[in-house]
Amino acid sequence: MDLKEVVLKNICYTDLVYQRINKKLGISLSKTDIESLIYRTILDNYVTISKIGKNFYIKNPNNHIQVTVNSNTYRVITVDKIKGINYD
């Protein structure tokens, strides 16, 4: 099993992270929609996963977002827009 499959199998969320993701991305999605967005983001063929310290940084240039996941618990910490991308 590769790292992407391990992350997808074990990924989990806290109630607070849903609010954080909506705020940081400037969206208003339900918990189910956020989970679907993150799943599709990680599943994409162009995604890169790097481990720095205790976190995985999962970058998806197609969705223009980076998902930060704790490498021990696989808990989503946050989602950020990739800098240098125009979202208009």
Secondary structure, DSSP 4 states (H G I P E B T S, - for coil): --HHHHHHHH-B--HHHHHHHHHHHT----HHHHHHHHHHHHHSTT-EEEEETTEEEEEETTTTEEEEEETTT-BEEEEEEPTT----
